[in-house]
Every structure is written in structure tokens, then in C-alpha cells.
Amino acid sequence: MRALLLALVVTAAPAHAQFNLRDLNINKLLDSAKNVVKATTEIAEPEEVAIGRDMAARLLGAAPLVDNPGLQRYVNLVGRWLASQSERPNLPWHFAVLEAPEVNAFAVPGGTIFVTRGLVQRMRSEAELAGVLAHEISHVLRKHHLKAIQKGAQTALAGEALQQALKDQAPAAREKLITLGNELYTRGLDKADEIEADRVGIVIAARAGYDSYGLPSVLQTLQAMNAQDSALALMFKTHPSPSERLSALTDRMQPVLDAYAAQPQLPERFVAETKALR
């Protein structure tokens, strides 16, 4: 685990004490790239992992990791168990808690998942943690960020430039590709992607043996918070409202939720493992 933390930190830009992910945004991305040839290059798994590594470094440049190896190890154990129940268990999965008061979680292509201190502090059980991590795992499984980057590249990069960027042979083009990816964390994915990740995440968490209401419970916590709370600003900007997500889950997943509601929540273990955040 220490090796993982070191690897993540070494690839990151210098961390700032104040979390300012919103400042990563590059609004001018597409302005200089109009009337360009459509990019249809398929992004293979090695390139997916490489893109994700670069994006993870940018996120770590906005906020450092919580300095607690025990906590990071625990979150990795939960996350990797969940990932092992998915259709892509062999990706290089890594999970980490960011030192940030905001309430949020992030996935990057290739299998790196971040959750903020602010969100973990508002959880009450391992089932809730599993629900959030499984939601983010689902984004990786369905390649939501990768597809959004590809869509953006259709106007920002010509096909040949995209191919060269993926191979690290055109630094300027690759930088634009990574920038496109990081813009997603200030703009958000499509609503349909978030709703799909909720549904798939609940299935993964249930398959891993957790109470299926873990994620809905977190959404209820967010719903009960003051909408004007600055800690929620980016979450609410980049995701459908908690009430909308809960409604979609009720409409589509109620039988699954009820069928697996009696599985473990593990609140005592969660509290013991996250006591450093209390």
C-alpha cells in the first residue's frame, strides 16, 4: 500500500493545501479546434490506463492524499474486492482518499478511484463506502469518461493527431487529450451515465455481499444536507440531484434493492477503520 501511495504521489504535481479542483478547468479547450476531421480511433486498454494515470496525477495536483496508510489500505481492500466482482477485474485498480473537505468521488479511466475526506466523513457504514466505490467502478467499466474524451476529441483533435497522442508521440496533442479528460470533473458526465453507474454499482455491491441500500443511503444523506453548503457545490454541479437519482433507482432497481437489503452493512468495522477522519 505504501508503494501505491508513493507511486501516486510521485506522478502528481505539487499538492496544494486548499482543494481547488474547480480551477483545473480549461474553458478554452475547443475554441481553437473547429472544422477538424472526426476522430474515430479506438482507445485500447493500455492507452486507457495511461490516460487515467495522467488524469490521476492532475487530480492529485489539486488535492493530496490523506496521510494515513491504514485508512488508504482499508479503502483499497474494499475497492479491490468490489472490482474483483466486475467484468474487468484485471485492470490495475487503485483506490484512495483525497484530503479535501468537499463531498465528492472521482473515477479515471483505467481503474483509479478517488473519494474525498468530506464524503467519507459523512458515511456511516462499509456498505455505504462500497456503494460509492461501486458507482465509480461502474464509470470505468462502462468507459464513461473514455467515451466522453473520445467525443470531445472528435472536434479537438484530428484522427491522426489523436493516434499520436495515445502513443505519447505528440506531447501537445496528448496534453490536449488529458485536458479534455480533466474538464469532465468540472463539467460532469451526461446524466444518463450517472444514472447507469448508480444501477450497475448497486449490482456490483450486492454481488460483493453488501447491503444493496448502501448507495441510496448516501444519496439520502446528501439530499438532507443544505443545498447551499459549499462542500456540495461541485457534486451538485456535476451530478443529477440526489432526489432524481433516488427516484430513478426506485423506478428501475426496487426488486434488486429489496432482494439484497439484508446483506451486511458493517458499520462497526467502517467506524474503526476510518477513525482517523473523525
N, C-alpha and C positions, 0 to 999 in steps of 0.2 A: 504494500500500500504506500509506503514511504517513497518507493521508486516511482509509482504512479503520480503522486503529488509533485515530486521533483520534476518529472517529465513534463507535466502540465505547466508548472511554473517556469521552467527553463524556456519553453516555447512562447511564453507570454510576453507582451510588452510590459513595462514597469507598471505595477498596480498603483491605483490611487486610493486614498483613504475614503474618499466620498464616492459612492456608487453613481456613475453618470452614464449608464448605458445609452440613455436617450441622445447623448452627444456623439455616439458613434455614427449617427445617421449621415448619409451623404445625399442631399436632396438633388444635387446637380447630375446624378448618375446618368440619366437617359437623355439629358438635354443635348448632348453633343453627338448622339448616335442615331440620327434619324435616317430613314431610307436605306437601311443596311440589309444585306442578304439574310434571309431567315436561317437561323442556326438550328440544325436538327441532329447534331452529334449526340449519340447516346453516351451517357456518363457511366463508365464501368465502375465496379466496386472499388478497385484500388484508387481511382481518381476521386470517387465519393469520399473515401476515408481521408485522402489528402486534403480535399476541400474542407472537410469537417475539422481537421487538425488546425488549419489556418483560421477558421472561424472561431474555434475554441480559444485560440491564442488572443484573438481580438476581444472576446468576452472577458477573458482573464485580465486584459489590459484595462477594463472598466471596473473590475472588482476583484480583489484577491480571494483566495480560498480561506475558509475558516481554519484557523491554525489549531486543529485538533485531530491528530491521526486516528484516534479511536472512533470519533464520530464519522470521519470520512470512510473508514474501513466498514463501519456498520452500514452506511448508505450504499456502499459498493456491494456488500453482501446481499442486501435486499434487491438492489437493482439487477445484479447479475443473475440472481435466482429467477426474477421475472423474465429477463431476456432469454434465459435458457428454455422458457416455456413458449417462446415465439418461433416464427418460421425463419428467423435469421440469428440463430444462437451463436454462430461463429464469428460475428463481427467483433472487432476489438472494443467491447463495451467498457465504458468508464463512467462513473457517477461521482459527483462532487457537490459540496455545499459552498455557495458563494457568501462571502462576508458582506452582506447587503441587507438593509432593513426593508427594502421593497418586498412586496408579495408577488413572487413570480417563479417560473421554471422555464428552462430553455433546452431544446434538443438541437444538435447539429448533425449534419449528415455523417454517416459512418459509425455512429454509436456513442457519442459523448453527450451526457445529460447533466445539466446543472439545475440545482434548486437553491433558492435564496434562503438565508438565515431567517428572514422575515416570514417566509411561508412555513418553514419547519416549526418555528416557534408557535404558530397558530394551529398546528396539528395536535391530535390527541392520541393517536394510535399508529401502530405499524401498518395497519390496513389502510389508513389514510395516506401515509407515505407511499405505500405500494400503489394506491390508486393514481396518485400524481405521477410517479415514475412510469407507471404503465401507460398513462396518457402520452408522455413524452416519448417513450419507446415506440409507441404506435406511429408517431410522426416519422420516425426513422424507418420503420417497417414499410410504411406506405410512401416513403420518399417524398413527403410533402414539401420540405424545404428544397430538396434537389429539383423537383419539378418546377417550383416557383423560380428558382435560379435559372433553370433552362428556359422558362418562359420569358424571363427578363432578358436573357442572353439573345433571344431571337431578335430583339431590337438594339441591344447594346453591343453585340459582337457579331461579326460575320462568321460563317461556319468554319472557315479555315483558322481564323483567329481564336475561336473557341477551342478547336482541337489543339492548337499550340499552347493555349493557356492551361488546358488539362494536363499537358505533358511537361509543364514548367519550362517551356521553351520560349515563352513570350512574357516576360515579367510584367509589362504594362497591362497586357490583356488579362493575365491571371489576377493582377491586383483588382481590376475592374470586376472580375468574376467573384472574388471574395467580398468585395464591397457590395455587390448585388445581394449576396447572401446575408451580410450583416444588416442591410437595410430592412430585412424581414423582421428583425427584432424590435424595430421602432414602428414598423407599419403593420405587421401582423400577417398571418396566413388568411386564406379565404375562410369564411365562416363554415363552409361545408367540410373543410379539412379538420377544423377544431371539433366539430360535432362527430365526425368519423373517428377521430382519435379518442374521444370520450367513450364511444361504443366499443371500439377494439380494445381500449385499455381496460375496461371493465371485464371483458372476456379473459384477457391475459391475467389480471389479478385474481379472478375466480379460479382459473386453471392452476395458478400457483398456490392456491389454498387459502386465499384471504377472503374475508367478508366482502361481498360484492358492493356494499354500500360505502366503501372507503372513499372513493372519489366523490359520489354525491354528498357525503358528509362534509368534505372540504368545500364543495360548492355552496352548501348551506351556510358554512362559516363565512365565506366571502360575501354571500348575499346579505348576511346580518350586519356586516361592517358598514361604517359610514361611507357612502359613495364619494364623499369629498376628501377622504383620507388620502394624503399624498402617497402613501405606501401602495395604493391601489391604482394609481394613475396609469402606469404603463400596462398593467394587466388588463384594465378595463378598455384601454385604447386598442389593444392588440387581440382581444378575445371577445366572443359574444358574451352578453351579460350572464351571470350565474343563473338567473331565473330562466333565461332562454335555454341554456344548456340542460338544466334540470328538467324542463318541460320536454325537451327532445328525448332525453333518456327515459322519461316516464312513458312517452308515446311508443318508443321503439324497443326498450330493454326491460320493461317491468317484469316479464316472466323470468328472465335471467337474474335480475336483481333479487327477486323473491326466492328463487331456487337456491341461491348461494349466500343468502343473508346470514345463515347460521355458522358460517366458517369463521375461523379465529380473527379477532381484531388486534390482539396482543398489545394492549395499552401499557401494561407494566414494563414490558421489555423496551418499548419505544421510549418511555419516560426515562428509564435507566440509561439507555444509550445516548439520549440527547440532553442529558442533564447539564452539559457544558453550555447549552444555549439558554438555560432557564435563569 
